[in-house]
Amino acid sequence: MRKQSVVRKYLLLTTVIACLGFAASRPALAQPGQWSDGDARRHAVPGLDLMMNGDLNAAIEVFQQIQRNDPQSPLGYVLEANATWWRIYYESANLIDPDVFDVANLEATAYDSHCNDLINVSIRKAEARIRAREDLARSYLYEGFAYALRARLEGLHDRDLPTARAGKKMRALLLRALALDPSLTDAYLGVGIYNYFVDTLSTIVKILSIFIGLPGGSRTEGLRQLQLCAEKGELARAEAKFYLGKDFSRASEKQYEKSLRLFRELQQEYPRNPLWPMLVGSLNFRLGRPQQGEALYREVYQQTAGKTPDVDVAVHHAAGQALERLHPDQKFP
């Protein structure tokens, strides 16, 4: 009997030690309702790093943890919507060409409905906080984020009128947030994209202005605002680099060296995401260095072979298509 008692005590002690060790290895989380917006944003940063590193599942887990700990805030929902948008982007967009406007795919994906649901929840929660006059500047910012994602989702499917309507609403909300708090540099991601988009697609803008009174934009101001967010943004810094790099890569800009530098920075910051070296390879073609570009395509193709995460599968397929265009006589399954 004494021997069994000793064994039970030993097992209990080791279980307690193991639990304490597990608890010590995880960051302390506040109970639901006790998080401030600052707590949520600090917890969001590693999730955004995971997202830009191509680990969308892990990123979504972080964003859902924010939802559980701060269920009335729109932030966790809009961030999950953002990660879901990236999932749609990897599945449906042109991943090789970095041109920001050459990514449209008219077919809906299996993730579109969930993304729209998350966007709608984000909008409702932001509007509830605005009615309660709770942290007004950030509430307008997060609602603006949600409409930005709606515009980005519609833009992926080349639906001009819904994209413009969402973009117009986004612009108004983000400008309101900046008027209340000029330090919200993240707002310049959406405002910068809008300004650049409207000023560089003049034919479409003229048509849409008749229907919805779309405000004008400014190419130079849009690039400046994206640069500001890329340098000083809190939650949107990496995505601002992504869009700024795409803008510089456009045939109308031809600022390929600037684009290359931005995508190399993303590659260094998020080395597990194979999208960044593939875009670096694309820029090498535009800069007249096809051998370097093809070498990067082959490297990405080999490194993603046999991997199962969505991002690796999508980038592997895109790299294979690019290599087949270079070598029509060869197959890259």
C-alpha positions in Angstrom: 0.0 0.0 0.0 2.8 2.4 0.9 4.5 1.7 -2.4 1.3 2.6 -4.3 0.9 5.8 -2.3 4.4 6.9 -3.1 3.8 6.2 -6.8 0.6 8.2 -6.8 2.4 11.1 -5.1 5.2 10.9 -7.6 2.7 10.9 -10.6 0.8 13.8 -9.1 4.0 15.8 -8.6 5.3 15.2 -12.1 1.9 16.2 -13.5 1.9 19.5 -11.5 5.4 20.3 -12.7 4.5 19.5 -16.3 1.5 21.8 -16.1 3.5 24.6 -14.5 6.1 24.2 -17.2 3.5 24.4 -20.0 1.9 27.5 -18.4 5.3 29.2 -18.1 6.0 28.5 -21.8 2.9 30.5 -23.0 2.2 34.2 -22.7 -0.3 35.2 -20.0 -3.7 35.9 -21.5 -6.2 38.2 -19.9 -9.7 36.9 -19.3 -12.5 37.8 -21.8 -13.6 41.4 -21.3 -10.3 42.4 -19.6 -8.3 43.1 -22.7 -7.6 46.6 -23.8 -7.2 47.4 -27.5 -3.5 47.7 -26.8 -3.4 44.2 -25.5 -5.2 42.9 -28.6 -2.8 44.8 -30.9 0.2 43.4 -29.1 -1.1 39.9 -29.4 -2.0 40.6 -33.1 1.6 41.4 -34.2 3.0 37.8 -34.0 -0.1 36.6 -35.8 0.5 39.1 -38.6 4.1 37.9 -38.8 2.8 34.3 -39.2 0.5 35.5 -41.9 3.2 37.2 -43.9 5.4 34.2 -43.4 2.8 32.1 -45.1 1.5 30.2 -42.1 -2.1 31.1 -42.4 -3.6 28.4 -40.1 -1.4 29.5 -37.2 -2.1 33.2 -37.9 -5.9 32.5 -37.8 -5.5 30.7 -34.5 -3.9 33.9 -33.0 -6.7 36.1 -34.4 -9.4 33.8 -33.1 -7.7 33.9 -29.7 -8.1 37.7 -29.8 -11.8 37.2 -30.6 -12.2 35.0 -27.6 -10.5 37.4 -25.2 -12.0 40.6 -26.7 -15.3 39.4 -28.3 -16.8 42.9 -28.7 -13.8 44.2 -30.6 -13.8 44.1 -34.4 -10.0 43.6 -34.5 -9.8 39.9 -34.2 -12.5 39.4 -36.8 -11.0 41.8 -39.3 -7.6 40.2 -38.9 -9.0 36.8 -39.5 -10.8 38.2 -42.6 -7.5 39.5 -43.8 -5.8 36.1 -43.4 -8.7 34.6 -45.3 -8.3 37.1 -48.1 -4.7 36.0 -48.3 -5.8 32.4 -48.6 -8.1 33.5 -51.5 -5.2 35.4 -53.1 -2.9 32.4 -53.0 -5.6 30.2 -54.5 -6.9 32.5 -57.3 -4.5 35.3 -58.1 -1.6 35.6 -60.5 1.3 35.0 -58.1 4.0 35.5 -60.6 3.3 38.9 -62.0 3.8 41.5 -59.2 1.6 44.0 -61.0 -1.1 44.9 -58.4 -3.9 45.1 -60.9 -3.2 42.0 -62.9 -4.5 39.4 -60.4 -8.1 39.1 -61.2 -9.9 35.7 -61.3 -13.6 35.8 -62.0 -14.3 32.5 -60.3 -15.4 32.5 -56.6 -13.4 30.4 -54.2 -14.6 28.2 -51.3 -13.3 30.8 -48.9 -15.2 33.8 -50.3 -18.4 33.3 -48.2 -16.4 32.9 -44.9 -14.4 36.0 -45.8 -17.5 38.0 -46.4 -19.1 36.8 -43.1 -16.0 37.9 -41.2 -16.1 41.3 -42.9 -19.7 41.7 -42.0 -19.1 40.8 -38.4 -16.2 43.3 -38.2 -18.4 46.1 -39.6 -21.2 45.4 -37.2 -18.9 45.3 -34.2 -17.1 48.5 -35.3 -20.5 50.3 -35.8 -21.6 49.2 -32.3 -18.5 50.7 -30.8 -19.0 53.9 -32.8 -22.6 54.2 -31.6 -21.3 53.7 -28.0 -18.6 56.3 -28.8 -16.0 53.8 -27.6 -12.5 54.5 -28.9 -13.9 56.3 -31.9 -10.7 56.7 -33.9 -9.8 53.0 -33.8 -13.4 52.0 -34.3 -13.4 54.0 -37.5 -10.0 52.5 -38.4 -11.2 48.9 -38.0 -14.4 49.5 -39.9 -12.3 51.0 -42.6 -10.1 47.9 -42.6 -13.2 45.8 -43.1 -14.3 47.8 -46.1 -10.8 47.7 -47.5 -11.0 43.9 -47.4 -14.3 44.0 -49.1 -12.8 46.2 -51.9 -9.8 43.9 -52.2 -12.0 40.8 -52.4 -14.2 42.3 -55.1 -11.0 43.5 -56.9 -9.6 40.0 -57.0 -12.7 39.0 -59.0 -12.5 42.0 -61.3 -15.9 43.5 -60.1 -15.3 47.2 -60.6 -18.5 48.7 -59.3 -18.6 46.8 -56.0 -14.8 47.5 -55.6 -15.3 51.2 -56.1 -18.3 51.4 -53.7 -16.4 49.6 -50.9 -13.3 51.7 -51.6 -15.3 54.9 -51.3 -16.7 53.8 -48.0 -13.2 52.7 -46.8 -11.7 56.1 -47.7 -14.4 58.0 -45.8 -13.9 55.9 -42.7 -10.1 56.0 -42.7 -10.0 59.7 -43.2 -12.4 60.1 -40.3 -10.1 57.9 -38.2 -7.1 60.1 -39.1 -9.0 63.3 -38.4 -9.6 62.0 -34.9 -6.1 60.6 -34.4 -3.4 61.5 -37.0 -1.0 59.0 -35.4 -3.0 56.0 -36.9 -0.5 55.4 -39.6 -2.1 52.1 -40.5 -4.9 54.0 -42.1 -2.5 55.1 -44.9 -2.5 51.6 -46.3 -6.1 51.9 -47.5 -6.0 55.6 -48.2 -2.7 55.2 -50.2 -4.1 52.3 -52.2 -7.2 54.3 -53.0 -5.4 57.4 -54.1 -3.0 55.5 -56.3 -5.8 53.3 -57.8 -8.2 56.1 -58.6 -5.5 58.3 -60.2 -4.0 55.5 -62.4 -7.2 54.0 -63.7 -8.7 57.1 -65.1 -11.1 55.6 -67.7 -12.7 53.3 -65.1 -12.9 56.2 -62.6 -14.7 58.5 -65.1 -17.4 55.8 -65.6 -17.8 55.0 -61.9 -17.8 58.7 -60.9 -21.1 59.0 -62.8 -22.7 56.2 -60.8 -21.4 56.7 -57.3 -19.6 60.1 -57.1 -16.2 58.5 -56.6 -13.8 61.1 -55.1 -10.6 61.8 -57.0 -7.1 60.5 -56.1 -3.5 61.3 -56.4 -0.8 58.9 -57.7 2.1 60.6 -56.0 0.2 61.1 -52.7 -0.9 57.4 -52.8 2.7 56.3 -53.1 3.8 58.7 -50.3 1.1 57.3 -48.0 2.0 53.7 -48.7 5.7 54.5 -48.1 4.7 56.1 -44.7 2.7 53.1 -43.7 5.6 50.8 -44.8 8.0 52.6 -42.6 5.8 53.4 -39.5 2.7 51.2 -39.6 1.9 49.1 -36.6 -0.4 46.4 -38.0 -0.3 47.2 -41.8 3.5 47.8 -42.3 4.3 44.6 -44.2 1.2 44.7 -46.4 2.1 48.3 -47.3 5.4 47.1 -48.5 3.7 44.4 -50.5 1.4 46.9 -52.3 4.1 49.5 -52.7 6.3 46.9 -54.3 3.5 46.0 -56.7 2.8 49.6 -57.6 6.5 50.2 -58.4 6.6 47.1 -60.6 3.8 48.3 -62.9 4.7 49.1 -66.5 3.5 52.6 -66.0 5.9 53.1 -63.1 8.9 50.9 -64.1 10.6 51.6 -60.8 11.8 48.0 -60.7 14.8 48.5 -58.5 12.6 50.0 -55.8 10.1 47.1 -56.2 13.0 44.6 -56.0 14.3 46.1 -52.8 10.9 45.9 -51.1 10.3 42.3 -52.0 13.8 41.4 -50.8 13.0 43.1 -47.5 9.9 41.0 -47.2 11.9 37.9 -48.1 14.4 38.7 -45.3 11.7 39.5 -42.7 9.5 36.5 -43.6 11.9 33.8 -44.9 9.4 30.9 -44.7 7.1 32.4 -47.3 8.1 31.2 -50.8 6.1 34.0 -52.5 8.7 36.6 -51.8 11.7 34.9 -53.6 9.4 34.1 -56.5 8.5 37.8 -56.8 12.1 38.7 -56.6 12.7 36.3 -59.5 10.0 38.1 -61.5 11.6 41.4 -60.9 14.9 40.0 -62.2 13.2 39.3 -65.5 12.0 42.8 -65.7 15.5 44.1 -65.0 17.0 42.1 -67.8 18.5 39.3 -65.7 16.6 36.2 -66.9 19.1 33.7 -65.7 18.9 34.9 -62.1 15.1 35.0 -62.4 14.8 31.5 -63.7 17.2 30.2 -61.0 15.0 31.7 -58.3 11.9 30.1 -59.9 13.6 26.7 -59.9 14.8 27.1 -56.3 11.2 28.0 -55.2 9.8 25.1 -57.2 12.2 22.6 -55.6 11.8 23.9 -52.1 8.0 23.7 -52.2 7.8 20.3 -53.8 5.9 17.8 -51.7 4.8 20.3 -49.1 1.2 20.4 -48.1 0.4 23.9 -46.6 -1.9 25.9 -48.9 0.7 28.6 -49.5 3.4 26.2 -50.6 1.0 24.3 -52.8 -0.1 27.5 -54.6 3.4 28.9 -55.0 4.7 25.6 -56.2 2.0 25.5 -58.9 2.7 29.1 -59.9 6.5 28.5 -60.2 5.8 25.4 -62.3 3.6 27.4 -64.7 6.3 30.1 -65.0 8.9 27.5 -65.8 6.7 25.8 -68.4 6.2 29.2 -70.1 10.0 29.5 -70.3 10.4 25.9 -71.5 7.3 24.7 -73.3 8.9 21.4 -74.1 9.2 20.5 -70.5 6.6 19.5 -67.8 6.7 20.8 -64.3 4.0 18.9 -62.4 
